[in-house]
Amino acid sequence: MSRNILLVEPRYPTKFPPLGLMKISTYHKKLGDKVKFVKGYHKEVPSEYWDRIYITTLFTYHWKITVEDIFFYKSLLHDDSLRIFIGGIMASLMPTELYHETGIWPIIGLLSTPGIFGDDNSYIIEEMIPDYNLFDLSIYKYSLLDSYFGYSTRGCVNKCDFCGVPILEPNFIEYKGIKPYIKEIDNLFGVKQNLVLFDNNILASQHFAEIIYDIIDVGFGKGAKLNDKLRYVDFNQGTDARLMKEWHFKLLSKIAISPLRIAFDHINLQKIYVNKIRLAAKYGITNLSNYILYNHNDTPEDLWKRLKININLNKELGVKIYSFPMKYIPLNAKDRKFIAMPKWNWYFLRGVQRILNVTGGSVMTGEDFFYRAFGESVEDFIKILYMPESILMYRGKTPGNKELEWTNYFDRLTESERRELLLIICKNRSKHTLINAILTNNNLKLTNILEYYLPISYDNNLPLFINNSQQEDDTNGS
């Protein structure tokens, strides 16, 4: 008998389609069931009977919105939790917390156990072909739907403290074989333009060469085209510079790799990282991307130095490295408020995010653009992070001489006064508490500069420059 199956991705923002739900869709359609996908709440959902509801999860800092959506669907089934299945990243990293919050024990890790949902069959969900027809494309604007996406390996040999892969995929699988996977997608959904692999550490595989030749065999050799458009291969989760050898680059140069993503998680990796970029350039791999972890075991100065290293390499080698700074959030964090004190602070993290908001999240390859956004030196960068938002985000466009005035006041502060300034603006995040801090401060130099951090108002005859909602919209610095 056919069952009604509802697949739910909560309302958190994401550009990639939920691969796990796509495989669950294939599983249920194979069993003859009817499947519907929704993002968050949907007006048609309450009017139908659902035999099962599957809810995926993503990052732990989406806790609040994810739990709200779980409760909505739980109430829809009149608290019949046996018909709700929860899985995904957050569910696997925080299963006990999720159970205590919702009363539903989640499925942890990969769907690699036969009969994991209690049905009388031996199907393995993890091995299913994802259902590319799951989404109404007029509603859900996911990327990658014109790409083959999946894995050629699983897991990772490293145990980095900032990474959840050892929990999510504890066993390293060195080779999965993408050729039959891609052939089946072709048969079911048509040929796709690109290939995106989410392997967490493909360089750790002893079958790396075999994987590369598989990629070539399925039509993604260097210069490959489909419908007169260049195809590309993307190891989306990045590669580990510490494991890279010259022969890896020689093989990578044979495929349509674009971009090659190499992580640069700490300044101590500088020598290794720079050497690997040089090898990439040697083998003609010039389109590169770079994940840069910050707010972890680093400093703001370290972040600037790593970004500047990429700018220097672009200029020297004629490559294009697009840097993507990624703010560290602990694996059990239910929001994005974490601050790696004392090296980082709320105001500096907020400043980095405001810069990235203007740049679209990435750091462009050009020297002039970099200097404008991040400053020409570490000292310039720190000064930018100290700036009031109205000046930081609109440098060169602020009314009157506000930027010059603020700079003159800032340059006159001693190091101890700058530390006190930082303490005040981190502690007093609202208009009213900041005004009180100004009125009660006995240091005229600090009083003068603090006025520039206030939102637009004419209270107390203080010159306020930016909108209050802008000042208070994001107190977590992200």
C-alpha positions in Angstrom: 0.0 0.0 0.0 1.3 3.4 -1.0 2.3 5.8 1.8 2.4 9.5 2.0 6.0 10.7 2.8 6.9 14.3 3.7 10.5 15.4 3.5 11.4 18.6 5.3 14.3 20.9 5.3 14.0 23.6 8.1 13.9 27.3 7.3 17.6 27.9 7.8 19.5 29.5 4.8 21.4 27.1 2.5 22.3 27.0 -1.2 23.0 23.3 -1.5 20.1 20.8 -1.8 19.7 18.3 1.1 21.5 15.2 -0.3 20.2 12.9 2.5 16.6 13.8 1.8 17.1 13.3 -1.9 18.3 9.7 -1.3 15.4 9.1 1.1 13.1 10.2 -1.7 14.6 7.6 -4.0 14.2 5.0 -1.4 10.5 5.6 -0.8 9.7 6.0 -4.5 11.4 2.6 -5.0 8.9 1.3 -2.5 6.0 2.8 -4.4 5.3 5.6 -1.9 4.3 9.2 -2.7 6.9 11.8 -1.7 6.6 15.6 -1.2 9.4 18.0 -0.2 8.9 21.3 1.6 11.3 23.9 3.0 10.1 25.0 6.5 6.4 25.4 6.9 4.0 25.0 4.0 0.4 25.9 3.7 -0.6 22.6 2.1 1.1 20.3 4.7 -1.6 20.5 7.5 -4.4 19.4 5.2 -2.8 16.0 4.3 -2.2 12.8 6.2 1.5 11.8 6.5 2.6 8.3 7.2 6.1 9.6 7.8 7.9 12.9 8.1 11.6 13.1 7.7 13.4 16.3 8.9 17.0 17.0 8.1 19.3 19.2 10.1 22.4 21.2 9.2 24.6 23.4 11.4 24.2 23.4 15.2 23.9 27.1 15.3 20.6 26.8 13.5 19.3 25.1 16.6 16.4 27.5 17.4 14.9 27.6 14.0 15.4 23.8 13.5 13.7 22.9 16.8 10.8 25.3 16.0 10.2 23.4 12.8 10.4 20.0 14.5 7.8 21.1 17.0 5.5 22.3 14.2 5.6 18.9 12.5 5.4 17.1 15.7 2.2 18.9 16.6 0.9 18.1 13.1 1.1 14.4 13.9 -0.5 15.0 17.3 2.8 14.2 19.1 3.1 10.8 17.4 6.9 10.9 17.4 7.2 7.4 16.0 6.3 8.8 12.6 9.0 11.5 12.6 12.6 10.7 11.7 15.3 13.3 12.3 18.8 13.1 11.0 21.7 15.2 9.5 24.6 17.1 10.9 23.1 18.8 13.9 21.2 15.7 14.9 24.4 13.6 14.8 26.5 16.1 16.7 24.0 16.8 19.4 21.6 13.8 19.6 21.1 13.8 23.4 20.3 17.6 23.5 17.9 17.2 20.6 16.2 14.3 22.3 15.7 16.2 25.6 14.4 19.2 23.6 12.0 17.4 21.3 11.4 14.0 22.7 12.6 12.4 19.4 15.8 10.4 19.3 17.5 11.1 16.0 19.3 8.9 13.6 23.1 9.5 14.0 25.6 9.5 11.2 25.3 8.1 7.7 22.3 6.1 6.5 24.5 3.1 5.8 22.7 0.4 7.8 20.2 -1.9 6.0 16.6 -1.4 7.2 17.6 1.7 9.2 14.0 2.9 9.1 12.5 -0.4 10.3 11.1 -1.4 6.9 11.2 -5.1 5.8 14.0 -4.7 3.3 17.7 -4.6 3.0 18.1 -1.3 1.1 21.0 1.0 2.1 19.9 4.6 1.8 23.5 5.9 1.6 24.0 4.0 -1.6 20.9 5.3 -3.3 21.0 7.7 -6.3 19.7 11.1 -5.2 16.3 12.1 -6.6 17.0 15.2 -8.8 13.2 15.5 -9.4 12.4 16.0 -5.8 12.2 19.8 -5.9 9.7 22.1 -7.6 12.3 24.3 -9.4 9.9 27.2 -9.6 10.0 27.4 -5.7 13.3 26.0 -4.6 16.4 27.7 -6.1 19.1 25.3 -5.0 22.4 25.3 -6.7 24.2 22.1 -8.0 21.1 20.7 -9.6 23.0 20.8 -12.9 25.9 19.0 -11.3 26.7 15.5 -10.3 27.3 15.8 -6.5 28.2 13.2 -4.0 31.4 11.5 -2.7 34.3 9.5 -4.0 35.5 8.8 -0.5 34.0 9.1 3.0 35.4 10.3 6.3 38.9 11.7 7.1 42.1 10.5 8.7 42.5 13.7 10.8 40.9 14.5 14.1 40.8 18.3 14.0 39.1 19.7 17.1 37.1 22.2 15.0 35.7 19.6 12.6 32.6 17.3 13.0 33.6 14.8 10.4 35.1 12.2 12.9 31.7 12.1 14.5 29.6 12.2 11.3 31.8 9.8 9.3 34.0 8.0 11.8 35.3 5.4 9.3 37.5 6.4 6.4 36.3 4.8 3.2 39.1 5.3 0.6 37.1 4.6 -2.6 33.4 4.5 -3.4 33.6 4.4 -7.2 31.8 7.3 -8.9 31.5 5.8 -12.4 28.4 3.7 -11.8 26.9 6.5 -9.7 27.2 9.0 -12.5 26.0 6.6 -15.2 22.9 5.9 -13.2 22.2 9.7 -12.8 22.6 10.0 -16.5 20.1 7.3 -17.1 17.5 8.7 -14.7 17.9 12.4 -14.9 20.1 13.2 -17.9 23.7 14.3 -18.3 24.9 17.0 -15.8 27.2 19.9 -16.6 29.6 19.8 -13.7 31.0 17.5 -10.9 31.0 18.5 -7.3 32.5 16.1 -4.7 32.1 16.6 -1.0 34.9 14.4 0.1 36.4 15.6 3.4 39.9 14.5 2.7 40.4 13.0 -0.7 44.2 13.3 -0.6 44.3 10.7 2.3 43.0 8.0 -0.1 45.4 5.4 -1.4 43.1 5.3 -4.5 43.6 9.0 -5.4 45.0 8.2 -8.8 42.2 5.8 -9.5 39.6 8.4 -8.6 41.3 11.0 -10.9 41.1 8.5 -13.8 37.5 7.8 -13.0 36.8 11.5 -13.2 38.5 11.6 -16.6 36.6 8.5 -17.8 33.2 10.1 -17.0 34.0 13.2 -19.1 35.8 15.6 -16.9 39.3 15.7 -18.3 41.0 19.1 -18.6 39.3 21.3 -21.1 36.1 19.1 -21.2 33.0 20.8 -22.6 29.3 20.0 -22.6 27.0 22.0 -24.9 29.9 24.2 -25.8 30.4 25.2 -22.1 33.5 24.2 -20.1 32.8 21.6 -17.4 34.4 21.8 -14.0 35.3 19.6 -11.1 35.1 20.9 -7.6 36.4 19.2 -4.4 34.1 21.4 -2.5 35.2 20.7 1.0 38.8 21.6 0.2 42.1 19.7 0.2 44.7 19.3 2.9 48.0 21.0 2.0 49.9 18.9 4.5 49.2 15.7 2.4 49.8 17.2 -1.0 52.7 15.9 -3.0 53.9 17.0 -6.4 52.4 13.9 -8.0 49.0 14.9 -6.7 49.2 18.2 -8.7 50.4 16.4 -11.8 47.2 14.2 -11.6 45.0 17.2 -10.7 46.2 19.1 -13.8 44.7 16.3 -16.0 41.1 17.1 -14.9 38.8 20.1 -15.2 39.5 21.3 -11.7 38.1 24.7 -11.0 38.7 25.9 -8.4 41.2 23.9 -6.5 40.4 24.5 -2.9 43.2 24.4 -0.3 42.7 25.1 3.4 44.9 27.6 5.2 43.6 27.1 8.8 46.6 28.5 10.7 49.5 30.9 10.1 51.9 28.1 11.2 51.0 26.3 7.9 52.4 29.2 5.8 55.5 27.5 4.5 53.6 24.3 3.6 50.7 26.3 2.1 52.8 28.6 -0.1 54.8 25.7 -1.4 51.7 23.9 -2.5 50.3 27.0 -4.3 53.6 27.2 -6.2 53.2 23.6 -7.2 49.7 24.3 -8.4 51.0 27.1 -10.5 53.8 25.0 -11.9 51.2 22.5 -13.2 48.9 25.2 -14.7 46.3 25.2 -12.0 45.6 28.9 -11.6 42.0 29.1 -10.4 42.2 28.5 -6.7 40.0 28.9 -3.7 41.0 29.1 -0.1 39.2 28.4 3.2 40.6 30.5 6.0 39.5 29.6 9.5 39.4 32.5 12.0 38.2 33.0 15.6 39.9 29.7 16.6 43.5 29.4 17.6 44.5 32.6 15.7 44.5 36.4 16.1 43.1 39.2 13.9 46.7 39.8 12.8 47.0 36.2 11.7 43.9 36.5 9.6 45.2 39.6 7.8 48.6 37.9 7.2 47.0 34.8 5.6 44.9 37.0 3.3 47.9 39.1 2.4 49.9 35.9 1.5 47.3 35.1 -1.1 47.4 38.5 -2.5 51.1 38.3 -2.8 50.9 34.9 -4.5 48.3 36.1 -7.0 50.7 38.9 -8.0 53.8 36.8 -8.1 52.5 33.7 -9.8 49.7 35.0 -12.0 47.1 32.9 -10.2 43.7 33.8 -8.8 43.1 32.7 -5.2 39.7 33.6 -3.9 39.9 33.5 -0.1 36.8 32.6 2.0 37.3 33.4 5.7 35.2 31.1 7.8 34.3 32.0 11.4 34.9 29.1 13.8 31.8 28.0 15.8 32.1 25.1 18.3 30.5 21.8 17.4 28.0 22.1 20.2 27.1 25.8 19.8 23.4 26.6 19.4 24.1 30.0 18.0 26.9 32.0 16.4 27.9 34.0 19.5 31.2 32.2 20.3 34.2 34.5 20.7 37.7 33.0 21.0 38.8 35.3 23.8 41.1 36.9 24.6 42.5 37.0 21.1 39.2 37.9 19.5 36.4 40.1 20.8 32.8 40.9 19.8 33.5 44.2 18.0 36.4 42.8 15.9 34.4 39.8 14.8 31.5 42.1 13.9 33.9 44.2 11.9 35.3 41.3 9.9 31.7 40.2 9.1 30.7 43.7 8.0 33.7 43.8 5.6 32.7 40.4 4.3 29.1 41.5 3.9 30.3 44.2 1.5 32.6 41.7 -0.4 30.0 39.0 -0.7 31.8 36.7 1.8 34.9 36.3 -0.3 38.2 38.2 -0.6 38.8 39.2 -4.2 42.2 38.5 -5.9 43.1 42.1 -6.7 45.7 44.0 -4.6 43.9 47.4 -4.7 40.6 45.9 -3.6 42.3 44.0 -0.8 44.0 47.1 0.5 40.8 49.1 0.4 38.8 46.4 2.3 41.4 45.1 4.7 44.1 47.8 4.9 47.7 47.9 3.7 49.2 46.6 6.9 48.3 44.7 10.0 48.1 48.1 11.8 45.6 49.4 9.2 43.5 46.3 9.5 43.2 46.6 13.3 42.3 50.3 12.9 39.6 49.3 10.4 38.2 46.8 13.0 38.0 49.6 15.5 36.0 51.8 13.2 32.3 52.7 13.9 30.1 50.7 11.5 29.0 53.8 9.6 32.6 54.6 8.8 33.8 51.0 8.3 31.1 50.1 5.8 31.1 53.4 3.9 34.7 54.4 3.9 35.2 57.3 1.5 31.4 57.9 1.4 30.6 59.2 4.9 29.1 62.7 5.1 31.4 65.5 5.8 34.8 64.6 7.2 33.6 62.0 9.7 36.1 59.4 8.6 39.0 61.8 8.9 37.7 63.2 12.2 37.4 59.7 13.7 40.9 58.8 12.4 42.4 61.9 14.0 40.8 61.0 17.4 41.9 57.4 17.2 45.5 58.2 16.3 45.8 60.3 19.4 44.8 57.4 21.8 47.4 55.5 23.7 47.4 51.7 23.7 45.7 51.6 27.1 43.1 54.1 25.9 42.4 51.9 22.8 41.9 48.9 25.0 39.5 50.9 27.2 37.7 52.1 24.0 37.3 48.5 22.9 36.1 47.4 26.3 33.4 50.1 26.3 32.1 49.4 22.7 32.0 45.6 23.4 30.2 46.0 26.7 27.7 48.7 25.6 26.0 47.5 22.5 22.9 49.6 22.7 22.4 53.3 22.2 21.3 54.0 25.7 24.1 52.2 27.6 26.7 53.7 25.3 25.3 57.2 25.9 25.6 56.5 29.6 29.2 55.3 29.2 30.0 58.5 27.4 28.4 60.7 30.0 30.2 59.0 32.9 33.6 58.8 31.3 36.2 61.2 32.6 38.6 60.9 29.7 37.8 63.6 27.2 39.7 61.8 24.4 37.5 58.7 24.8 34.4 60.8 25.2 35.1 62.5 21.9 35.7 59.4 19.9 32.9 57.4 21.5 30.3 59.8 20.0 31.1 58.4 16.6 29.8 54.9 17.7 26.3 56.2 18.4 23.3 55.7 16.1 21.5 58.7 14.5 19.8 60.8 17.1 19.9 64.2 18.6 19.7 63.1 22.2 22.0 65.1 24.5 23.2 67.1 21.5 25.5 64.3 20.5 26.3 63.9 16.8 25.0 60.4 15.9 25.6 59.1 12.4 24.0 55.6 11.9 20.6 54.1 12.1 19.8 52.5 15.5 18.5 49.3 13.9 21.8 48.9 12.1 23.7 49.3 15.3 21.7 46.6 17.2 20.7 44.1 14.6 23.4 41.5 15.3 24.9 41.3 18.7 26.8 38.2 18.1 29.3 39.6 15.6 28.3 37.3 12.8 
